[in-house]
């Protein structure tokens, strides 16, 4: 078999894999849109939940946003600080590789374990109970590897000539961070945070044990109150598969949730692409 034939077959196999992945994603999105669109309306989006399968998803959506934004706000300084430590303090070598390995390992932990361990550490030992604060703490730890990796890679992509010029001008390490590192990696910072928010917004298992209830509350009035979320709302309605109203509400809530996640992902990709174009210029 000639090299051209092998290259052609490999390209065909890769193309089929990409097409299969795109087709699967398209099928999922089409199914959610087809089943969820009829449920959407003003009352569904902007009213409080009512009886089982009735009412809207206003407070569930607000609860999801509250948990997601809270986790992002808590995770960002931790991710930024650890990325700066790894790129500016640790030199490439064994210790740097060890930190990266630990972060990748943390990213591989099943999310249900995040929920169980998070409830034990924060809910029981720190006595925060089932509350949106506990959920924010758990989600912040869960998305930390995603955000930190994106931020660190953005910092590592800065040309070394920029750092050498800053050193030649006599800038201190902190001055180099403020004048070179942060301005040149701002797009990576925003992209990493948005990708972390997208993961947090779609998470169910981690918050099911720590932050949410299925009914009885609307919106948390204090740090110790639980919250309603779209994720647990969908889970509750999906268990009543024989009820047409519950099915319709579950598909509608699913469409709202997936729209939120894709908006965050799309925004992060747009910022990354714009930054790549500016870098080429």
N, C-alpha and C positions, 0 to 999 in steps of 0.2 A: 504494500500500500504506500503510495507516494505521500510526501509531506503535505502537499496541497489538499489531498483527499482527507488526511487526518485533521488538518486545520479546519476544513469545511465541516466535517462531522462534529468536531468539538464545538464549533460555533453554532451549529444547528442544535446540539444538545443544550448548550447554554441558553440559546434563544427560546427553546421549548420550556426550560425551567422558568425563565423569566415570564413567559406567556402564561404558564400554569399558575404562577403566583399572582399575576395581575388578574387572571380570570377568577381565581378563588376570592380575591378581595372584591372584585366587581360583583360577584354573586352575593357575597355577604351584604355589601352596601345596597344592592338592588332589593334584596329580601327585606332588609330593615326599612328601606324607603317605601317599598310597596305596602308593607303591613302597617307601618307607623304613620304614614302621611294622613290617612283618614282620621286619625285621632287628634291631629294637631288643630288648634284653634285658639282663639283668645282666652276662652274659659279654661282650656287645658293648660295653657302656658302661664296664666296670670291669676289663677285662683288657688285657694288653699285646698288641701286634700279633704275629701269627704269620707263617705262610707267606702267599704272595701271595693276597689275597682272604680270608684267614682271620684269626682273632683279633679283638681289640677295637680301640677307638679311644681308650683312656684317655690314652696319652701324646701322641697327636695333639691331643686336646682340651686337654691341659695345655700343650702347646707353643703352641697358638693363644692361649690365655689369657695365657701368659707374654709373648708378643710384643705382644698387644693392651694389656695393663695397663702394660707397660714403656713403650710408645709414649705412652700417655696420661699417665703420670707425668712423662715428659720434656717432652711438648708443653705441659702445663698452665701451668707457670710462664712459658714463652715466650709463649704466647697471652695470659695475663693481663698480663704486662709490656707487650707491644706494644699491647694494647687500652687500658691505662691511659695509655700514651704518646700514643696517637692521640686519646683523648677528653679528657685532662686537660692535656696539654702542647701538642699541635698544635691550632691554632684551625681552624675550618671554612674551607677555601680550597684553593688549588692543591696544596700539599704534602700535605694530608690526603687529597684526592682521588687523588693519585698513589700514596700508600701503599695505599689501598683497591684501586686498579686493579692494583697489583702482586700483592696477595693474591688477587684474583679470577683474575688470569692464572696464578698458581701453582696454583690449584685446577683450572684447565683443562688442565694438563699431563697427557698420557697416563701412566697408572700404570706401563706397561712402561718408559717413559723414566726414571721415578723409580728403578726397579730397576737399569737399566743405569748411570745416572749415579751412583746411590748406591753401587753396587759399585765403580765407578772411583774415587770420592772416598774412601769409607770403607774399602772392602775392599782396594784396591790402594795408594792413596797413604798412608792411615793404617794400613795393614797389619793390619786387623782380620779380613780374609778372609771366608769364608762362615761367619757365626756369628749367634747370636741378637742379639748386640749390634749388628751391622751392620743387621739387620732392624729393630730397635727405632729406630735412628737414622733409617733411611729412612722408616719409617711415621710417626715423629714429625713429620718435615718434610712428609710428604704430607697429614696431617690437620690441620696447623697452620692453614691458611686456614679450614677448617670450624669449628674450635674458636674461633679468634680472632674470626671474624665473629659468631658467636652471643654471645660474651662482650661484644664491643663494642656490639652492638645492645641488649643488656640494659642496659648502662651508659648508652647514649644515651636509653633510655626513662625514665630517672629524671626526675621533674618538676624543672624549673629552680628552682622555689620551694624545694626542699630545699637546693640548692646556695647559693641566696641567703641562706637562713636560717643556714647554716653560716658563710658569709662574715660575716654581720652579728654572729655570736657571736665573731668574731675567730679562727676556726680556721685553722690553716696548711693548705696543700694536702695534706700527708701526713695530717693529722688529719681532713680532709674525706674523704679516701679511706677511712680506717679507720672513720669514724663514719657516713658516708652512702653512699659508692659501693659498697663491698664488701657491706655488709649488705643493701642494696636490690637488688643484682644477683646474689645467691648462687644463686637458681634458674636464672638464665641461665648462670652458670658451670657448674653441674652438668649442665644440659641440653646445653650445648656440648660438654663432655667426653664425655658418653654418646653423642652423635651421632658424635663423632670416633672413639670406640671401636667403634661399630657399623660405621663405614666400614673401620676397620683390621681388624676381625675377618673381614670378607668379602673382603679383598684377597688376590689370588693372584700377579699378575704382579710386583708390587714386591718380594715376598719370595722368589720362585722363584729369583732370581739372587743373593740376598744372605744368606738366613737358613736355608733349609731344605734337607734332603736327603730322598731317597725311602726310604732304609733305612739300617741300620748303626748307628743311635743310638736311644736311648729318650728320655732327658731330658738337657738340657745341664747339665754339672757345673761349667762355668766360662764366663766371658764369651766365650771364643773358640770354644766348641762350637756346632755347628748344632743345629737343633731339628726335630722332626717337627711337622707341622701338618695340620689337617683339610683345608685347601685343596689342598695338594700331594698329600695322600693320595687325595682324590677325583679329581684330575687323573690320577694314576697308574693308579687302578683303571678310570677311564673309557676309557683306551687299550686295555683288554682287554675290549672289548665282547662278545666271543664267549664269555666265561667267565661262566656264571650266578652263581657265587659272588662273583666280582669285581663284577658288576652289583649284586647285592643289597647288598654291603658299601658300594659307592659311594653308593647311594640312602640307606642308613642313615646314613652319615657326612654326607651332604648334609642330612638332616633334623636331625641334631644341630647342624650349623653354622647353618642357617637359624633354628633355635630360639634359638640364642645371639644372633644378630643382632636378631631380633624382640624378644627380651626387653630388650635395650639400647634399642631404638627405643621400645618401649612404655613403658619406665620414664622415658625422657626426655619423652615426650608427657604422661605422667601428672604429672610434676613441673611442666611448663609449664602444664598446665591448672589444677593446684592453685594455682600462683602467680597465674594470671590471676583466679581466683575470689577469692583473698585481696586482690588489688589492687582489685577491684570493691567489696569490703567496706570 
